[in-house]
Amino acid sequence: MHKPTFFALIIGTEILNRRRSDKHFDFLSQALLKKGYKLSGSFVIEDDPALIIQTIRFIRSQPNPILFSFGGIGSTPDDHTRLCAAKALRDGALLRHPEADAIITARIDTAAYPHARQMAMLPQGARLLENPVNKMPAFFLDERYFFMPGFPEMSHPMVDAILSEHFPEALPLYRYTLTALCREGELIGVMEQMPPSVEFSSLPKLMTDGWQTTISVASHDQEEAKHAFSLYTKVLEEKEVYYSLNDSN
């Protein structure tokens, strides 16, 4: 399998209008880091069908995308994600999923019955994700598009299960970091030598006694990471710039 490109889609007007705080980004980014991966993008959008469809289609257009979507799969009128997923990834139709329907009808009371059964209307080819809290299932498509509830207590265990099943082996990531007493401009020449396979960042900070720049490089190839890091230390030593090594993380 080619290297996956991970995305988070966090759907909820209540997050954007500050009625609720997002708890998905930090959790997902940390869960991926434990596996040696990182997010390539995270989108927080309102409950707008056109915007949801466009965002899913954009993510689908990226190299080997893996989507973790949170929110909008319930049975209320503002839950658009199931239909939007069908329009973005299928022919636009929702079909009653027999297994999901059986789970839902077995667990709801008669007052909620007509509306709750709408949650069993899923895109063609959908497979179910087990909900550890109330058993109302979430779903995924094509082994790469995962649609979960907006409730962290439900969706976060689902994320752990997805990573365990679909990405069972942790991918080692080797990171080296230093902080140098200089402007980042003095290291741009080295930055331009970084290959695409090396993740690097430069974080300048103006202190009371002058500039500091923290450089971090990382790669899944340890020798490549070491070599990239050595390019920075070599230049700093040639310029007689003081630097200190940071703990790798």
Backbone as CSV, one residue per row, in Angstrom:
resi,resn,N_x,N_y,N_z,CA_x,CA_y,CA_z,C_x,C_y,C_z
1,MET,0.844,-1.197,0.000,0.000,0.000,0.000,0.879,1.245,0.000
2,HIS,0.535,2.206,-0.849,1.277,3.455,-0.878,1.089,4.200,0.445
3,LYS,1.986,5.109,0.709,1.919,5.864,1.947,0.586,6.591,2.046
4,PRO,-0.156,6.388,3.124,-1.467,7.031,3.243,-1.355,8.517,3.549
5,THR,-2.352,9.252,3.099,-2.471,10.673,3.383,-3.709,10.859,4.251
6,PHE,-3.513,11.251,5.499,-4.604,11.274,6.474,-5.259,12.650,6.560
7,PHE,-6.591,12.628,6.666,-7.369,13.857,6.804,-8.422,13.693,7.893
8,ALA,-8.703,14.792,8.569,-9.819,14.858,9.506,-10.872,15.804,8.945
9,LEU,-12.120,15.397,9.030,-13.243,16.251,8.654,-14.150,16.338,9.878
10,ILE,-14.219,17.517,10.462,-14.970,17.738,11.695,-16.161,18.617,11.343
11,ILE,-17.352,18.036,11.416,-18.554,18.697,10.922,-19.405,19.134,12.106
12,GLY,-19.720,20.411,12.172,-20.576,20.883,13.260,-20.617,22.392,13.362
13,THR,-21.751,22.963,13.031,-21.933,24.405,13.178,-21.698,24.838,14.612
14,GLU,-22.055,23.967,15.570,-21.913,24.315,16.979,-20.463,24.493,17.392
15,ILE,-19.529,23.907,16.644,-18.105,24.122,16.930,-17.681,25.490,16.413
16,LEU,-18.143,25.834,15.231,-17.746,27.110,14.633,-18.371,28.302,15.349
17,ASN,-19.556,28.120,15.909,-20.147,29.245,16.646,-19.813,29.198,18.136
18,ARG,-18.886,28.304,18.505,-18.304,28.229,19.845,-19.272,27.717,20.902
19,ARG,-20.355,27.063,20.502,-21.253,26.454,21.484,-20.671,25.144,22.006
20,ARG,-19.732,24.588,21.260,-19.076,23.357,21.678,-17.615,23.418,21.240
21,SER,-16.723,22.831,22.022,-15.298,22.824,21.676,-14.948,21.550,20.922
22,ASP,-14.069,21.688,19.949,-13.604,20.512,19.209,-12.666,19.683,20.070
23,LYS,-12.877,18.381,20.074,-12.007,17.469,20.808,-11.395,16.414,19.891
24,HIS,-11.691,16.508,18.595,-11.259,15.454,17.681,-9.844,15.673,17.141
25,PHE,-9.490,16.916,16.824,-8.202,17.169,16.184,-7.049,16.674,17.050
26,ASP,-7.008,17.101,18.305,-5.902,16.694,19.176,-5.848,15.182,19.341
27,PHE,-7.015,14.572,19.542,-7.026,13.127,19.741,-6.514,12.394,18.516
28,LEU,-7.043,12.744,17.341,-6.661,12.033,16.123,-5.197,12.266,15.789
29,SER,-4.729,13.497,15.907,-3.327,13.766,15.566,-2.389,12.996,16.491
30,GLN,-2.727,12.899,17.770,-1.893,12.137,18.705,-1.959,10.643,18.413
31,ALA,-3.153,10.144,18.092,-3.299,8.720,17.773,-2.480,8.347,16.546
32,LEU,-2.451,9.230,15.554,-1.663,8.968,14.353,-0.169,9.038,14.649
33,LEU,0.237,10.006,15.456,1.657,10.125,15.785,2.178,8.878,16.484
34,LYS,1.348,8.273,17.316,1.757,7.038,17.990,2.025,5.923,16.993
35,LYS,1.399,6.010,15.826,1.598,5.009,14.782,2.679,5.419,13.783
36,GLY,3.255,6.606,13.978,4.276,7.086,13.056,3.725,7.837,11.869
37,TYR,2.460,8.282,11.953,1.822,9.018,10.864,1.490,10.430,11.327
38,LYS,1.006,11.231,10.399,0.574,12.578,10.737,-0.605,12.970,9.858
39,LEU,-1.336,13.956,10.313,-2.408,14.522,9.502,-1.825,15.415,8.414
40,SER,-2.366,15.273,7.211,-2.004,16.197,6.141,-2.969,17.371,6.065
41,GLY,-4.142,17.209,6.657,-5.112,18.298,6.656,-6.231,18.019,7.624
42,SER,-6.786,19.083,8.194,-7.931,18.970,9.081,-8.899,20.090,8.750
43,PHE,-10.157,19.736,8.552,-11.179,20.696,8.147,-12.283,20.721,9.195
44,VAL,-12.618,21.906,9.671,-13.770,22.098,10.552,-14.782,22.909,9.767
45,ILE,-15.922,22.300,9.466,-16.895,22.961,8.603,-18.290,22.880,9.214
46,GLU,-19.175,23.748,8.744,-20.539,23.762,9.251,-21.380,22.684,8.578
47,ASP,-22.579,22.504,9.103,-23.487,21.475,8.598,-24.148,21.953,7.304
48,ASP,-23.344,22.131,6.288,-23.831,22.595,4.988,-23.583,21.506,3.956
49,PRO,-24.628,20.938,3.362,-24.439,19.789,2.465,-23.472,20.045,1.319
50,ALA,-23.591,21.189,0.660,-22.711,21.463,-0.477,-21.250,21.517,-0.033
51,LEU,-21.012,22.131,1.105,-19.642,22.240,1.608,-19.103,20.877,2.026
52,ILE,-19.941,20.065,2.639,-19.516,18.717,3.033,-19.137,17.901,1.803
53,ILE,-19.970,17.947,0.777,-19.696,17.192,-0.452,-18.401,17.657,-1.101
54,GLN,-18.230,18.963,-1.204,-17.028,19.503,-1.839,-15.771,19.126,-1.067
55,THR,-15.855,19.135,0.254,-14.688,18.803,1.065,-14.334,17.330,0.924
56,ILE,-15.333,16.454,0.953,-15.060,15.023,0.775,-14.456,14.771,-0.602
57,ARG,-14.973,15.427,-1.627,-14.433,15.239,-2.980,-13.000,15.737,-3.080
58,PHE,-12.706,16.837,-2.408,-11.324,17.317,-2.411,-10.405,16.293,-1.758
59,ILE,-10.822,15.778,-0.606,-10.006,14.776,0.084,-9.836,13.546,-0.794
60,ARG,-10.903,13.125,-1.453,-10.835,11.956,-2.345,-9.815,12.164,-3.458
61,SER,-9.595,13.399,-3.883,-8.687,13.685,-4.994,-7.212,13.619,-4.598
62,GLN,-6.924,13.512,-3.302,-5.539,13.514,-2.837,-4.920,12.123,-2.961
63,PRO,-3.595,12.026,-2.957,-2.939,10.720,-3.097,-3.260,9.790,-1.931
64,ASN,-3.791,8.633,-2.232,-4.070,7.588,-1.251,-4.703,8.147,0.030
65,PRO,-5.882,8.775,-0.080,-6.458,9.448,1.087,-7.077,8.482,2.089
66,ILE,-6.958,8.849,3.370,-7.657,8.183,4.462,-8.404,9.272,5.215
67,LEU,-9.729,9.148,5.284,-10.558,10.184,5.899,-11.169,9.691,7.200
68,PHE,-11.017,10.502,8.253,-11.731,10.309,9.500,-12.725,11.463,9.627
69,SER,-14.001,11.157,9.467,-15.044,12.184,9.511,-15.833,12.051,10.801
70,PHE,-16.077,13.192,11.448,-16.773,13.212,12.731,-18.019,14.085,12.630
71,GLY,-19.183,13.503,12.922,-20.407,14.282,13.017,-21.336,14.140,11.821
72,GLY,-22.619,14.368,12.098,-23.606,14.466,11.039,-24.177,13.164,10.529
73,ILE,-24.054,12.064,11.289,-24.589,10.788,10.794,-25.821,10.342,11.591
74,GLY,-26.410,11.255,12.367,-27.591,10.927,13.150,-28.871,11.001,12.333
75,SER,-29.987,11.197,13.034,-31.296,11.128,12.380,-32.044,12.454,12.363
76,THR,-31.414,13.540,12.840,-32.091,14.831,12.848,-31.910,15.544,11.509
77,PRO,-32.734,16.566,11.210,-32.672,17.217,9.896,-31.337,17.871,9.558
78,ASP,-30.523,18.173,10.570,-29.220,18.797,10.292,-28.105,17.767,10.150
79,ASP,-28.446,16.486,10.126,-27.451,15.424,9.924,-27.410,15.053,8.439
80,HIS,-26.425,15.624,7.737,-26.366,15.483,6.278,-25.275,14.526,5.803
81,THR,-24.418,14.050,6.697,-23.188,13.395,6.258,-23.429,12.109,5.494
82,ARG,-24.417,11.318,5.897,-24.667,10.051,5.197,-24.985,10.304,3.718
83,LEU,-25.907,11.225,3.455,-26.272,11.531,2.069,-25.122,12.214,1.332
84,CYS,-24.400,13.084,2.019,-23.266,13.768,1.377,-22.186,12.766,0.988
85,ALA,-21.944,11.772,1.836,-20.962,10.736,1.502,-21.413,9.969,0.267
86,ALA,-22.705,9.687,0.182,-23.227,8.982,-0.991,-23.055,9.809,-2.256
87,LYS,-23.255,11.107,-2.160,-23.119,11.972,-3.336,-21.661,12.188,-3.713
88,ALA,-20.790,12.242,-2.725,-19.375,12.505,-3.002,-18.628,11.261,-3.451
89,LEU,-19.061,10.095,-2.974,-18.275,8.872,-3.183,-19.029,7.772,-3.929
90,ARG,-20.331,7.934,-4.119,-21.140,6.928,-4.785,-22.046,7.599,-5.814
91,ASP,-23.198,6.990,-6.086,-24.114,7.538,-7.088,-25.141,8.488,-6.500
92,GLY,-25.029,8.781,-5.214,-25.931,9.736,-4.579,-27.107,9.115,-3.865
93,ALA,-27.289,7.814,-3.983,-28.444,7.157,-3.370,-28.081,6.570,-2.011
94,LEU,-29.076,6.566,-1.117,-28.946,5.886,0.165,-29.800,4.620,0.134
95,LEU,-29.243,3.531,0.647,-29.943,2.255,0.686,-30.070,1.812,2.137
96,ARG,-31.162,1.122,2.442,-31.320,0.624,3.806,-30.356,-0.536,4.028
97,HIS,-29.495,-0.375,5.024,-28.497,-1.386,5.342,-29.127,-2.395,6.296
98,PRO,-29.317,-3.644,5.889,-30.062,-4.598,6.723,-29.477,-4.796,8.120
99,GLU,-28.159,-4.910,8.210,-27.546,-5.143,9.520,-27.700,-3.925,10.414
100,ALA,-27.469,-2.736,9.860,-27.644,-1.510,10.641,-29.088,-1.361,11.081
101,ASP,-30.025,-1.670,10.199,-31.443,-1.561,10.518,-31.820,-2.493,11.666
102,ALA,-31.284,-3.706,11.637,-31.588,-4.666,12.699,-31.047,-4.196,14.035
103,ILE,-29.840,-3.640,14.040,-29.241,-3.151,15.286,-30.060,-1.993,15.847
104,ILE,-30.429,-1.079,14.981,-31.157,0.120,15.419,-32.539,-0.234,15.940
105,THR,-33.278,-1.028,15.199,-34.644,-1.364,15.617,-34.663,-2.190,16.894
106,ALA,-33.604,-2.903,17.169,-33.546,-3.705,18.394,-33.259,-2.864,19.629
107,ARG,-32.802,-1.632,19.434,-32.320,-0.854,20.573,-33.119,0.413,20.842
108,ILE,-34.071,0.763,19.999,-34.786,2.028,20.190,-36.207,1.766,20.629
109,ASP,-36.808,2.783,21.271,-38.207,2.643,21.666,-39.106,3.085,20.517
110,THR,-40.365,2.808,20.634,-41.299,3.062,19.525,-41.429,4.541,19.202
111,ALA,-41.229,5.417,20.207,-41.351,6.853,19.953,-40.277,7.346,18.999
112,ALA,-39.080,6.765,19.086,-37.962,7.192,18.235,-37.888,6.398,16.942
113,TYR,-38.675,5.365,16.838,-38.534,4.388,15.754,-38.539,4.993,14.344
114,PRO,-39.528,5.797,13.973,-39.544,6.228,12.558,-38.321,7.045,12.162
115,HIS,-37.849,7.861,13.090,-36.734,8.748,12.768,-35.386,8.041,12.904
116,ALA,-35.226,7.261,13.949,-33.949,6.603,14.189,-33.591,5.631,13.075
117,ARG,-34.566,5.045,12.441,-34.282,4.096,11.362,-33.609,4.771,10.169
118,GLN,-33.721,6.098,10.099,-33.030,6.798,9.015,-31.527,6.591,9.087
119,MET,-31.003,6.306,10.272,-29.567,6.093,10.419,-29.098,4.813,9.738
120,ALA,-30.045,3.959,9.362,-29.703,2.734,8.625,-29.669,2.967,7.120
121,MET,-29.995,4.171,6.682,-29.908,4.513,5.267,-28.475,4.966,4.973
122,LEU,-27.740,4.119,4.270,-26.312,4.348,4.065,-25.945,4.248,2.591
123,PRO,-24.775,4.800,2.215,-24.324,4.676,0.823,-24.111,3.213,0.435
124,GLN,-24.233,2.956,-0.839,-24.031,1.590,-1.336,-22.639,1.085,-0.968
125,GLY,-22.582,-0.161,-0.493,-21.304,-0.766,-0.147,-20.768,-0.393,1.210
126,ALA,-21.573,0.327,2.014,-21.108,0.730,3.346,-20.931,-0.490,4.242
127,ARG,-19.902,-0.437,5.050,-19.673,-1.440,6.083,-19.734,-0.743,7.436
128,LEU,-20.083,-1.500,8.464,-20.392,-0.887,9.755,-19.182,-0.799,10.672
129,LEU,-19.195,0.263,11.479,-18.256,0.440,12.581,-19.036,0.295,13.872
130,GLU,-18.541,-0.522,14.783,-19.253,-0.749,16.033,-19.166,0.465,16.940
131,ASN,-20.294,0.838,17.507,-20.359,1.937,18.464,-20.265,1.361,19.875
132,PRO,-19.210,1.687,20.624,-19.010,1.062,21.942,-19.928,1.611,23.022
133,VAL,-20.639,2.696,22.740,-21.462,3.337,23.763,-22.920,2.892,23.687
134,ASN,-23.579,3.173,22.557,-25.000,2.838,22.448,-25.298,1.849,21.324
135,LYS,-24.234,1.340,20.694,-24.334,0.311,19.647,-24.919,0.821,18.334
136,MET,-25.331,2.093,18.254,-25.810,2.629,16.983,-24.618,2.730,16.036
137,PRO,-24.608,2.006,14.938,-23.386,1.863,14.148,-23.015,3.102,13.337
138,ALA,-21.728,3.288,13.168,-21.196,4.212,12.169,-20.847,3.377,10.940
139,PHE,-20.162,3.975,9.960,-19.913,3.213,8.731,-18.640,3.681,8.045
140,PHE,-18.165,2.856,7.110,-17.020,3.243,6.295,-17.187,2.708,4.884
141,LEU,-16.426,3.321,3.974,-16.471,2.987,2.554,-15.060,2.756,2.042
142,ASP,-14.912,1.735,1.225,-13.666,1.498,0.474,-12.433,1.344,1.366
143,GLU,-12.633,0.951,2.601,-11.516,0.748,3.532,-10.698,2.024,3.782
144,ARG,-11.277,3.205,3.459,-10.486,4.426,3.608,-11.302,5.650,4.035
145,TYR,-12.614,5.609,3.906,-13.444,6.749,4.285,-14.287,6.329,5.493
146,PHE,-13.967,6.880,6.669,-14.579,6.439,7.919,-15.451,7.569,8.478
147,PHE,-16.733,7.272,8.664,-17.704,8.277,9.094,-18.235,7.892,10.473
148,MET,-17.987,8.784,11.443,-18.274,8.482,12.840,-19.123,9.573,13.475
149,PRO,-19.714,9.303,14.633,-20.506,10.334,15.319,-19.625,11.488,15.789
150,GLY,-20.290,12.593,16.097,-19.560,13.736,16.630,-19.216,13.612,18.095
151,PHE,-19.799,12.637,18.786,-19.542,12.468,20.217,-18.189,11.779,20.428
152,PRO,-17.246,12.440,21.093,-15.913,11.850,21.272,-15.934,10.500,21.970
153,GLU,-16.830,10.336,22.964,-16.843,9.080,23.706,-17.226,7.899,22.819
154,MET,-17.887,8.185,21.700,-18.222,7.136,20.734,-17.157,7.003,19.651
155,SER,-16.769,8.130,19.088,-15.901,8.089,17.908,-14.443,7.792,18.226
156,HIS,-13.939,8.208,19.362,-12.523,8.006,19.644,-12.158,6.533,19.819
157,PRO,-12.979,5.726,20.495,-12.686,4.290,20.469,-12.765,3.696,19.069
158,MET,-13.620,4.249,18.231,-13.690,3.795,16.841,-12.380,4.088,16.113
159,VAL,-11.812,5.254,16.348,-10.531,5.599,15.730,-9.464,4.596,16.141
160,ASP,-9.413,4.290,17.427,-8.428,3.316,17.906,-8.624,1.963,17.216
161,ALA,-9.879,1.555,17.078,-10.164,0.265,16.431,-9.779,0.286,14.962
162,ILE,-10.042,1.400,14.285,-9.689,1.530,12.866,-8.184,1.437,12.679
163,LEU,-7.443,2.176,13.502,-5.989,2.151,13.378,-5.435,0.768,13.695
164,SER,-6.019,0.110,14.683,-5.555,-1.227,15.051,-5.800,-2.226,13.928
165,GLU,-6.951,-2.127,13.264,-7.296,-3.096,12.220,-6.635,-2.781,10.891
166,HIS,-6.649,-1.514,10.493,-6.187,-1.163,9.146,-4.721,-0.731,9.102
167,PHE,-4.170,-0.323,10.240,-2.766,0.089,10.308,-2.133,-0.568,11.540
168,PRO,-2.081,-1.895,11.547,-1.670,-2.621,12.762,-0.222,-2.405,13.160
169,GLU,0.636,-2.151,12.176,2.058,-1.971,12.475,2.400,-0.494,12.589
170,ALA,3.039,-0.144,13.688,3.487,1.240,13.829,4.632,1.506,12.865
171,LEU,4.587,2.642,12.214,5.629,3.034,11.268,6.631,3.921,12.001
172,PRO,7.855,3.475,12.199,8.803,4.281,12.987,9.119,5.606,12.300
173,LEU,9.181,6.643,13.102,9.536,7.970,12.607,10.704,8.473,13.443
174,TYR,11.780,8.802,12.763,12.997,9.239,13.446,13.104,10.757,13.336
175,ARG,13.138,11.417,14.488,13.135,12.879,14.525,14.341,13.392,15.298
176,TYR,14.945,14.468,14.770,16.080,15.121,15.425,15.805,16.619,15.443
177,THR,16.082,17.251,16.587,15.705,18.648,16.783,16.835,19.396,17.484
178,LEU,17.025,20.647,17.090,17.998,21.515,17.746,17.436,22.924,17.833
179,THR,18.011,23.706,18.727,17.700,25.124,18.820,18.998,25.903,18.687
180,ALA,19.032,26.811,17.719,20.244,27.578,17.427,20.016,29.050,17.719
181,LEU,21.073,29.722,18.155,20.996,31.156,18.453,21.272,31.946,17.183
182,CYS,20.292,31.931,16.285,20.436,32.653,15.019,19.060,32.870,14.401
183,ARG,19.023,33.684,13.380,17.799,33.844,12.588,17.632,32.639,11.670
184,GLU,16.388,32.317,11.326,16.172,31.182,10.443,16.707,31.453,9.034
185,GLY,16.859,32.729,8.681,17.367,33.065,7.358,18.758,32.512,7.100
186,GLU,19.543,32.313,8.168,20.890,31.778,8.011,20.894,30.301,7.618
187,LEU,19.727,29.665,7.686,19.653,28.227,7.411,18.785,27.899,6.199
188,ILE,18.346,28.920,5.489,17.473,28.668,4.339,18.181,27.830,3.275
189,GLY,19.458,28.054,3.089,20.199,27.268,2.112,20.153,25.780,2.416
190,VAL,20.194,25.434,3.686,20.099,24.020,4.075,18.671,23.522,3.869
191,MET,17.704,24.348,4.226,16.297,23.955,4.046,16.009,23.604,2.594
192,GLU,16.630,24.335,1.687,16.388,24.086,0.258,16.963,22.742,-0.203
193,GLN,17.810,22.146,0.615,18.389,20.845,0.262,17.567,19.667,0.790
194,MET,16.509,19.941,1.549,15.727,18.866,2.134,14.904,18.143,1.062
195,PRO,15.026,16.822,0.951,14.236,16.071,-0.024,12.782,15.977,0.421
196,PRO,11.857,15.692,-0.492,10.430,15.605,-0.133,10.133,14.561,0.933
197,SER,10.971,13.543,1.029,10.727,12.469,1.994,11.110,12.852,3.417
198,VAL,11.744,14.006,3.585,12.121,14.477,4.921,11.154,15.569,5.350
199,GLU,10.552,15.351,6.498,9.696,16.374,7.100,10.584,17.320,7.900
200,PHE,10.482,18.612,7.637,11.288,19.546,8.425,10.461,20.779,8.766
201,SER,10.858,21.410,9.853,10.192,22.643,10.259,11.219,23.589,10.847
202,SER,10.917,24.864,10.711,11.760,25.918,11.267,10.868,26.853,12.067
203,LEU,11.164,26.984,13.369,10.332,27.797,14.251,11.187,28.890,14.891
204,PRO,11.165,30.102,14.319,11.946,31.194,14.897,11.223,31.828,16.086
205,LYS,11.987,32.389,16.989,11.409,33.060,18.155,12.329,34.194,18.565
206,LEU,11.762,35.382,18.733,12.539,36.545,19.149,12.551,36.622,20.674
207,MET,13.748,36.461,21.252,13.926,36.518,22.700,14.467,37.900,23.085
208,THR,14.561,38.147,24.369,15.061,39.448,24.817,16.518,39.666,24.419
209,ASP,17.264,38.571,24.265,18.675,38.691,23.913,18.967,38.318,22.457
210,GLY,17.929,38.204,21.642,18.148,37.924,20.223,17.281,36.781,19.714
211,TRP,17.560,36.382,18.485,16.752,35.362,17.834,17.201,33.948,18.201
212,GLN,16.211,33.062,18.294,16.442,31.629,18.387,15.634,30.941,17.287
213,THR,16.188,29.883,16.732,15.479,29.116,15.708,15.554,27.637,16.064
214,THR,14.408,27.012,16.143,14.347,25.580,16.401,14.121,24.850,15.086
215,ILE,15.026,23.950,14.771,14.974,23.147,13.554,14.638,21.711,13.930
216,SER,13.689,21.127,13.222,13.331,19.733,13.448,13.249,19.018,12.108
217,VAL,13.879,17.851,12.026,13.785,17.031,10.809,13.335,15.635,11.214
218,ALA,12.596,14.981,10.320,12.101,13.637,10.615,11.953,12.857,9.327
219,SER,12.147,11.555,9.440,11.979,10.659,8.295,11.699,9.256,8.824
220,HIS,11.041,8.457,7.998,10.857,7.053,8.333,12.134,6.251,8.083
221,ASP,13.110,6.870,7.439,14.426,6.277,7.219,15.405,6.956,8.177
222,GLN,15.914,6.211,9.138,16.752,6.820,10.169,18.023,7.433,9.596
223,GLU,18.663,6.754,8.664,19.888,7.289,8.080,19.613,8.576,7.315
224,GLU,18.476,8.626,6.639,18.114,9.847,5.914,17.893,10.989,6.893
225,ALA,17.216,10.710,8.008,16.971,11.745,9.009,18.282,12.247,9.608
226,LYS,19.185,11.334,9.913,20.479,11.725,10.477,21.271,12.583,9.502
227,HIS,21.251,12.182,8.230,22.003,12.944,7.234,21.427,14.350,7.084
228,ALA,20.100,14.450,7.013,19.477,15.769,6.878,19.820,16.651,8.069
229,PHE,19.795,16.072,9.256,20.095,16.831,10.463,21.555,17.286,10.469
230,SER,22.427,16.436,9.974,23.860,16.777,9.968,24.159,17.972,9.073
231,LEU,23.341,18.192,8.055,23.544,19.354,7.186,23.369,20.651,7.969
232,TYR,22.421,20.647,8.898,22.197,21.833,9.731,23.335,22.013,10.737
233,THR,23.694,20.954,11.413,24.750,21.087,12.422,26.078,21.489,11.779
234,LYS,26.326,20.979,10.559,27.570,21.334,9.884,27.636,22.823,9.595
235,VAL,26.557,23.388,9.075,26.533,24.817,8.758,26.658,25.649,10.030
236,LEU,25.951,25.257,11.068,26.014,26.005,12.325,27.422,25.987,12.905
237,GLU,28.069,24.855,12.826,29.436,24.763,13.340,30.405,25.571,12.493
238,GLU,30.190,25.555,11.170,31.044,26.367,10.292,30.879,27.852,10.583
239,LYS,29.663,28.266,10.910,29.388,29.667,11.208,29.688,30.019,12.666
240,GLU,30.064,29.004,13.451,30.337,29.160,14.875,29.115,29.713,15.615
241,VAL,27.957,29.152,15.244,26.693,29.505,15.898,26.408,28.471,16.975
242,TYR,26.116,28.937,18.173,25.818,28.013,19.264,24.452,27.367,19.030
243,TYR,24.393,26.071,19.293,23.104,25.380,19.242,23.066,24.285,20.298
244,SER,21.880,23.920,20.698,21.697,22.834,21.670,20.760,21.796,21.063
245,LEU,20.995,20.545,21.402,20.155,19.460,20.919,18.931,19.332,21.819
246,ASN,17.775,19.128,21.197,16.536,18.946,21.933,16.183,17.474,21.974
247,ASP,15.360,17.109,22.931,14.861,15.749,22.968,14.033,15.480,21.725
248,SER,14.244,14.319,21.099,13.446,13.949,19.928,12.045,13.626,20.376
249,ASN,11.016,14.036,19.571,9.630,13.728,19.900,8.809,13.653,18.634
